[in-house]
């Protein structure tokens, strides 16, 4: 064990959304520096208090931290703001360098990083940040982005012998014991529920990573690789065929989004693993489509990097005039899974219970909320972000704006929940599982029980009090709201803003296609 009294200079490896040991450039740099260092993770109250987060996210993080400890990485877990932790570490010893990944996330983390930058300048500490997810820091255009992303994904993963490094254990970090969660982490696996009381901090809570809820994906780098390997050797064979099915996709989709969101595995390693020669020939089409989606994930991260305001405002500011609702009974019904549209309500219940639904279902929820219920994308994004276990601002807001039609150049989508049920839940298995009050009604009628005649209701022993009627008429609401939407989209204000938006967010090869009023192909040769 290292003697803290003899250490006058140390470095810090600051973990954020990169809870792994493989392909971790900051970890490799900290090891290469040859200076003893602290591996720091902070549960930051200012970020944890955001309504965009919920206990399920911190539960996953806590599980991932325990996994790192199990793998042998001594992580100092601090309860408090990062600047407080840095002050405490600096009081114990001189800090030479902080190593971390760049983070493209919500404004809370952006503001936090600016405060940390000010802190490092004030105290003369070097801060080395490393690229993650292929994002180009500060880039306000897309010239050369595709080539740089391809180069990033082709680079060999960064590995190091961190097991032999001089990593300070939590008790020797110099931080006050009362602010550490490490001692309590020993009892994590014995705790019950989503949160547990910190013994030395009355009134403070730390996330509890155990025992795992079998309905949620468990956190950790170890589990991430188990999911990836099973997908690329077994589960992925039905990826293309079953990706739209809300039930079958739970197995045939990669389910890697949560591990990528929290950095339990790197984008580059997932991409390369899916492209490796070990993939069975029967999987190659599935894996190619999977890699395309990974590539476009990075594309959406760059959107938020280029314009952090899209968390709060439409990409095309003309759509501020849409007048969509930010509150009211329709939003309450949506949140409560009481809209009277079975595919909508079943997906909300599924999200509440498991934290995951497939992409098609997510798109359906957003288009239903914004085009049918005429809800503003922002409260809907906050609500769904709190439910998605894989909530990652880097992709969340760009995707939301595309589905909500507020970019002004993507075609507005309308995922009819009745048709989605007929096509992708043909036997009604998904609706029956999450809306047990409709189990007696066979498909396709379980997707629109309000259409049952009195005789049919008696036949299926179904009462109108068992499940609510639709809160709006789908066809009428969609028609009316699409007219309102297009009135703004076709306005001179919205059209005049497009060239600037394209220059910032659109691939150069796609710009001419958009200017011609057409849609570019989403396919890429990866």
N, C-alpha and C positions, 0 to 999 in steps of 0.2 A: 504494500500500500504506500502511496506517495505521502511524503511529509509536507503538509501544507505550510509549515513554518519556513521551509527552505525555498518555496516557490515565490519569486518576486515578480515574474512576468508570466502571463498565461494568455491563451487565446480562447475564443468562444465559437462553438458551432451552434448556430441558432436554427432550430428546427421549426418549420411552419407547416406548410402543406407538402411535406417531403419525408414522411415517416417510414423510412426504409434505410437499408445499408448498401444495397446494390445500386450501381449507376448513380452515384451520389457525388457530384463534383465538389461541393463544399466539404464533405467528409474527407475526400481524398486530399484536398488542399490543406485541411487542418492537420492531417497525418503527415503530409510532406513537409510542413513547416517545421516539424521537429520540436515544437514547443508544447508543454503540457496544456491541455485544453478541457473546457467544460462543455458538455453536450446539454444544451438548454432548451426546454420547451415550456412555454408560459400559457396557462389557462387565463386568458385576459378578460376580466369582467366587462370591459367596455364593448368587446366583441360578442361575448357570450350573452349579453343582455339584448342584443339585436333580435327583433321578432323574425328575422330571416333565418335564425338558427333556433334549434330546439334541443332538448336533452338527448335525442337520438344521435345527433351529430357528435356531441361530446362523449357520449357512451362509446361510439365507434373509435374516436380518438384515443380514449383511455385504454381500450382494448389493444389498439395499435402500439401504444407506448409500453404496455405490459409485454407485448410480443417482442419489442426491441430489447427489453430487459432480459427476456428469456433467451434471446439470441446472443446475449452477452454485452450489449451496448449499454453502459451506465448513463442513463438519462437523468438529469436534474430537472425535476418537474416543479415549477414554481406557480403559486397562485397569486396573480397580480399582474400589473401592467409591465410591459417589457422594460420600459425606462427604469422602473423601480428595481427590477432584477439586475439591470446593468449597473445601477448605482451601488447595489449591494455587492456585486462581484468586484467592482472597481475599488470599493472600500477595503476589500480583503487582499487585493494584489493589483499590480499594474496590468492593464489589458492592452495588448498590442494590436490584435486583429480580430474582427468578427467575420466569420464565414457564413454565408447563407445563400439560398436560392432566391432569385427574383420572384416576386409574387404578383400575378395579375388577378386581382380579386375585387371586392367591393370597396367603396370609398373609406369605410372604417379602417381597413388594413392599409389603404393608400395613405391616409392621414397618419396612421401609426408609423409607417415606414419613413414618412417625412420627419416625424418627431425623432425617430432613431437616427436619421441622417444628421439632424441638428445636434443630437447628443454626441455623435462620433466626432463632429467637427469641433464642438466645444471642448472635448476632452482629448483631442488629438489621437483618436483611435482610427485605424484603417478599417474600412468595411469592404470586403470583397464579395460581390454578388455574382451568381452564376446563372446562366440561361436555363430555364426549365420550360418544357412543352413547346420549344421552338419559337417562342415569342421574341420579337425584336423590340427591345425597350425603346420607347419614345417614338417609334416609327409612325408617321402620320399619313403614309401612302402605302400602296402595295407593289411598287416597282421592285422587282427582284425578290419579293417575299417567297414565292413558290420555290425558286431555286435554292434560297437559303434554308427553307424548311426541309427540302429534299436532302440537302447536304447534312443538316443536323440529324435527321433520322437515319442517315447512312453511317454516321460516325460510330466507332466502336464504343460500347458502354464503358463508363469510368469505374474502375474497381481499385481497391487498395487493401492493404493488410491492416485494417483498423484494429484487429484483435491485439496487435503488438504495440499499439500506440499508447502514449502517456495520457490517458483520459482520467480526469479527476472524478472520483465517486461523489455522489450528491452530498454526503456528510462533510466533504473537504472542499466544497465549492466556495465556502465563505458566506453563503446566503443564510439568513436566520432560519433556524429549524422550524419555527412557527409558521413560516411562509412556504414551507416545502410540502408537497403532497407525497413525496417518495416513501416515507415511513408508512403512511397509510396504504400505499399501493401494495404492500405485502399482504394485506388482508382483502384486496380487491376481489379475489376469486371466491371469498366466503360471504361477500356482501349480498344484500338483496335489493332489488329495485333498480331504478334508473340513476338515483343519486344517493350519496351517503354522506353523513356528517363528518367533517374533519375533526378529529378528537382534540386538536390543540387550538381550534378556531371556532368557538361557539357561534352559530349563525351562518357560518360559511359552509358551502357544499362543494364537493369535488365529484366529478363524474365517476360512476361506478361501472367498471367494465365486465362485471360478472354477477351471477352466471349468465351466459348468453341467452337471449331470447331466440328460439329456433326460427321464428318468423323473419328475423332480420339477418342480413349478412354479417358475420363476425368480422371485426377489424383485424388488421395485422398484415405484415409482409408475408409471413408464412402462408396464411390463408389466401392471399392474393395470388401467389404462385400456384397454389393448388387449383384455384378457379381457372387460371390461364391455361394450365396444362390439360385440365379436363376438357376445356373448350376446344383446344386445338387438336386434341386426339380423339375426342368422343362426342361431346355435346354439340359442337359446331356444325356437324354434318347436316343438321336441319335449319341452319341459320337463315338462309335466304327464304326457304319455303315457309318457315314458321314465324318469321320476325314480326308479322302483323297480328298474330294470334295472341290475345291477352293472357291465355293460359299456357300454351305450349312455349311461348317465348321466354317464360320464366326459366326454362331449362336450356333451350337452344340458343338464346342470346348469350353473349360472353359474360355478362354481369360484372365486367371489369370497371364500369363507370365509377362506382363508389371507391374502388381502390386507386383509380387515377385521380379522383377528386381530392383524396387525402394524401396522395403521394406515396402510397404503400408499394407502388411499383412505378417505374418511369414509363412515359409515353414511348420513348425510344426502344426500350427493351420489349414492350408489348408489341410494337410495330415489327421489330426484327424477329421476334419469336414467331409471329404469325406468318412471316415470310420465309422462315427457315426451311431447309431441305427436309426436315423431319416431318413436315406436314404430309399427311396421306394424300395421294392424288385425288381421291374423292372429295377432299375438303378444299381444294384449291380455289374454286369459284367462291365458296363461302368466305374463305380467308381474304380473298382479294376485295370483296365487298366490305369486310370488316376493316381492312387497312384503309380503304377509301374513307370510311367514317372516322377513323382515327386522324387522318389527314385533315378532314374538314373540321374536326374538333379544334385543332390548332388554329385554323383559319378564323374560327369564331372567337378564340382567345385574343387574337390580334385585333379584332373589332373593339373589344373592351379596352385593350391597351392603347389603341389609337384615340379612344373617346370614352373616358370613364363616366361621362354624364349620361350614357345610355342606361345606366341603372335607374335614373330619375326622369329622363325626358325622352320623347320619341326621337329616333334617329333623324327623321324628317320632322322638323319642328312645326310644320304646318298642321300636323295632326294633333297639336295641342287644342285645336279648335273643334275636335270631334265631340267634345262634351260627354264622353263616356262617364259612367257613374263610378264614384270611388267608395260608395257605401250604399246601404239600403237593403231591403228584404231579399232581393235577388242574390246579392253577394252572400247574405246570411244563409240562404238556402243552398247555394253552391258549396259553401264551407261545411255545411251540416249534412251534405249528401241527401238533400231533400228536394231536388229539382223536379222529380217525377219523370226523369229520363234515366231508365235503368243503367245504360252503359256509362253515363256520367256518374251517377251515384255509386255504382259498383266500383268504379276506378278510385273515387275519393275514399271509400271505405278500405279498399285494398291498400292504398297509399298510407292511410292512417295505421293500418295493421302491420305493413311490411316495409314501407319506405321505398318501394320500387314498382314501376309499371313500365311498359315498353314505350318506344318513341311515338308510335302511332297514337297510343292512348293519351300521351302527354299533349301531342298536337291537337287531338280532339278536345281535350279539356280547355286548352287555351283559346281555340277558335270558338268553341261554344260560349265561353265566358265573355269574349270580347265582341263577337259578331252576333250572337243570339241574345245573350243577356245584356249586351252593350255595357260591359264593365271595363273600366280603365285597366290597362295591363299591370300597373304598379301594385295595387293591393293584391291582385291575383298572383303576381310573381312572388310577392312576400309570403303569401299563404302557402303556395305550392313549394317554395324554397324551404320552408320549415318542415315540410313533409318528405321531400326527396332526400333520402339518405345520401345520395350522390350530389347534393346541391353544391354547385361550383359556379360562382359568379362569372368565371371566364367564359362559359358557354351558355349559362342560364339566360342572361339578358339579351344577348344577340339572337338566340333562338326564340325567345318570347316575342321580341319585336318583329321577327319574320312572320311568326304565326298570327300575331295581332294585326299585321298589315301596316305597321307604322314606319317601315323603311321607305315606302313609297315606290319601290321598284320590284319587290317580289310579288308574284300573283297572290291575291287574297285567297286563302284556303277556307273550305267549308266542309268539315268532317261531320256529315250527318250522323248523329248517334244511332238513329234507327237503322240506317244502312250499314254502319260499322258493326252493329250487333248481328245483322243478318249475314254479313260476309265473313266476319272474323270470329264470331261466337255462335256458329251455326247450330250447335246443340244446346246452347244456353248454359254451358258449364260454368263460365266465368260469372255471369249474372246470378246463377243459382247459388254459387259458392258465397258471394259477397252480399247478396240480397236474399236471405233465406225466406223472407216473406213472399217471394215469388217462385219458390221451388215447385209448387204444385202446378204452375203454369208452364206448359212445354214451349219450346222454341217453335216458331219465331215469336209467338204471342207474348213471351216473357219480356221481349224488348219494347213492347208498346201495350201494356196491360189496360190502358185507358180505352183501347179500342174494343175490348171485349163486350159482347152483348150481355144482357141480364142473364140469359140462359147459360151462356158460357161461364159467367162468373159463378153461377150455382154449380155448374159441372166441375169447376176447378176449386170449389169451396174458397172463393176469393171475394173479399169485401173491399169496397172503395176506401174503407178506413185502414186497410192493411198497408197500403202504399199510396203516397200522394199523387194526385193528377199533375200533369205537366204545368209548371208555373207560367209558361208562355206557349203560344202556338208557334211551333218551329218554323213553318213555312212563312207565316205572316211576319214574324219577328226578323227572320233572316232577310226577307225581301225589303222590308222597311229600313233595316240597318245598313244593308248593302247600298241602298240609294244614298243614305246619309254619308256613308264612307266615301263613295265615288265622287260625291259633290266636292269633298275636300281634296281627294287625290287628284282630280282633274283640274283643280284650281291653278291659276298662274303661280301662286306662291309655292305650292308643293312642287310643281314642275321646274320652277327656276332653281330650287335647292338641289335638284338631282345631280347635276355635274359635280358639285363639290362633294356630295355624299359618295358618288361613284369613285372619285379620285382617292377618297380616304379608305373606303371599305371594300371595293370591288377589284377582283383580279384584272389586270390590264387586258387580257385576252377576252374578258367578258364584257368590258365596257362598250365596245362597238355593238355587241349583240343587244345589250340593254338599250342603247341609243336608237337601235332600229326597231325597238318595241317588241323584241323577242326575248326568250329565256335561254341562257346558256345551259349546257349539259352539266349535271353535277358529278359526272363520272371523271375519274382521274386514273391515269395509268400508274399505279403504285404496286 
